[in-house]
Amino acid sequence: MIPSVAYEESGVDVDTNRLAEALVEEEKLLTELASIFRCQREALVRSDPEAVDESVFAASRVAGTLTEARRRRRILLGVVAGWEDATLRDLDDLLGAQMTMDLIEARGALQATAADLRREVELNRTILRRLMQDNRAHLATLLGGTGGPGDGSGYAAATPRRLLDREI
């Protein structure tokens, strides 16, 4: 159940504006992170380990900043909502007619960008899984295993001698 909170109109306006600004800032960070993941994906496809490493560093840097932005959002959301466990979905019920257009738009943009980022991350995970499978299969072939399903790791059947004895 969402507690009801009495607000002073001027305080709510200031706090909702600050919350909207915080949401916009968080959305920008998510957009930057999505861009980094796209660059990472391109580096993976090109087999460019240096660019992958750079993207991991960049993503870590933005993730740290994003953590701070989320902390700020939670604080402001608690101030606006009157309770610290409030979520963005609770705002309509909590603020009612005092919900500003800026806040509605900022929340919508943040939620849409977060959904886009989830898709980017999932796509990168899929590519990474595929690359790892391909690498296992290549290694298994080099070591004399089949690398196929049911071969376990693909390494157990291989011996160093078998690699040396292969015909080229």
Solvent accessible surface area in square Angstrom, and as a share of the most:
residue,aa,sasa,rsa
1,M,228,1.02
2,I,54,0.27
3,P,54,0.34
4,S,115,0.74
5,V,52,0.30
6,A,104,0.81
7,Y,56,0.21
8,E,137,0.61
9,E,126,0.57
10,S,78,0.50
11,G,32,0.31
12,V,6,0.03
13,D,59,0.31
14,V,83,0.48
15,D,27,0.14
16,T,0,0.00
17,N,70,0.36
18,R,112,0.41
19,L,0,0.00
20,A,6,0.05
21,E,105,0.47
22,A,2,0.01
23,L,0,0.00
24,V,63,0.36
25,E,78,0.35
26,E,2,0.01
27,E,37,0.16
28,K,118,0.50
29,L,16,0.08
30,L,2,0.01
31,T,63,0.37
32,E,67,0.30
33,L,15,0.07
34,A,6,0.04
35,S,45,0.29
36,I,19,0.10
37,F,36,0.15
38,R,94,0.34
39,C,74,0.44
40,Q,17,0.08
41,R,39,0.14
42,E,98,0.44
43,A,0,0.00
44,L,18,0.09
45,V,107,0.62
46,R,140,0.51
47,S,91,0.59
48,D,45,0.23
49,P,107,0.67
50,E,124,0.55
51,A,22,0.17
52,V,32,0.19
53,D,98,0.51
54,E,104,0.47
55,S,8,0.05
56,V,73,0.42
57,F,149,0.62
58,A,23,0.18
59,A,14,0.11
60,S,69,0.44
61,R,130,0.47
62,V,1,0.01
63,A,45,0.35
64,G,41,0.39
65,T,66,0.38
66,L,8,0.04
67,T,82,0.48
68,E,91,0.41
69,A,13,0.10
70,R,92,0.33
71,R,117,0.43
72,R,98,0.36
73,R,42,0.15
74,R,126,0.46
75,I,95,0.48
76,L,5,0.03
77,L,3,0.02
78,G,15,0.14
79,V,78,0.45
80,V,2,0.01
81,A,0,0.00
82,G,47,0.45
83,W,69,0.24
84,E,147,0.66
85,D,103,0.53
86,A,10,0.08
87,T,60,0.35
88,L,16,0.08
89,R,191,0.70
90,D,24,0.12
91,L,0,0.00
92,D,69,0.36
93,D,111,0.57
94,L,21,0.11
95,L,9,0.05
96,G,43,0.41
97,A,112,0.87
98,Q,66,0.29
99,M,22,0.10
100,T,36,0.21
101,M,124,0.55
102,D,88,0.46
103,L,0,0.00
104,I,66,0.33
105,E,106,0.48
106,A,6,0.05
107,R,30,0.11
108,G,36,0.35
109,A,44,0.34
110,L,7,0.04
111,Q,78,0.34
112,A,58,0.45
113,T,17,0.10
114,A,23,0.17
115,A,27,0.21
116,D,64,0.33
117,L,18,0.09
118,R,153,0.56
119,R,147,0.54
120,E,25,0.11
121,V,38,0.22
122,E,80,0.36
123,L,86,0.43
124,N,5,0.03
125,R,129,0.47
126,T,67,0.39
127,I,35,0.18
128,L,71,0.36
129,R,119,0.43
130,R,150,0.55
131,L,59,0.29
132,M,97,0.43
133,Q,102,0.45
134,D,47,0.24
135,N,95,0.49
136,R,108,0.40
137,A,38,0.29
138,H,119,0.53
139,L,75,0.37
140,A,0,0.00
141,T,69,0.40
142,L,104,0.52
143,L,46,0.23
144,G,13,0.12
145,G,11,0.10
146,T,112,0.65
147,G,30,0.28
148,G,27,0.26
149,P,147,0.92
150,G,87,0.83
151,D,32,0.16
152,G,74,0.72
153,S,60,0.39
154,G,1,0.01
155,Y,75,0.28
156,A,96,0.75
157,A,57,0.44
158,A,17,0.13
159,T,68,0.40
160,P,109,0.69
161,R,176,0.64
162,R,121,0.44
163,L,71,0.35
164,L,148,0.74
165,D,89,0.46
166,R,117,0.43
167,E,170,0.76
168,I,219,1.11
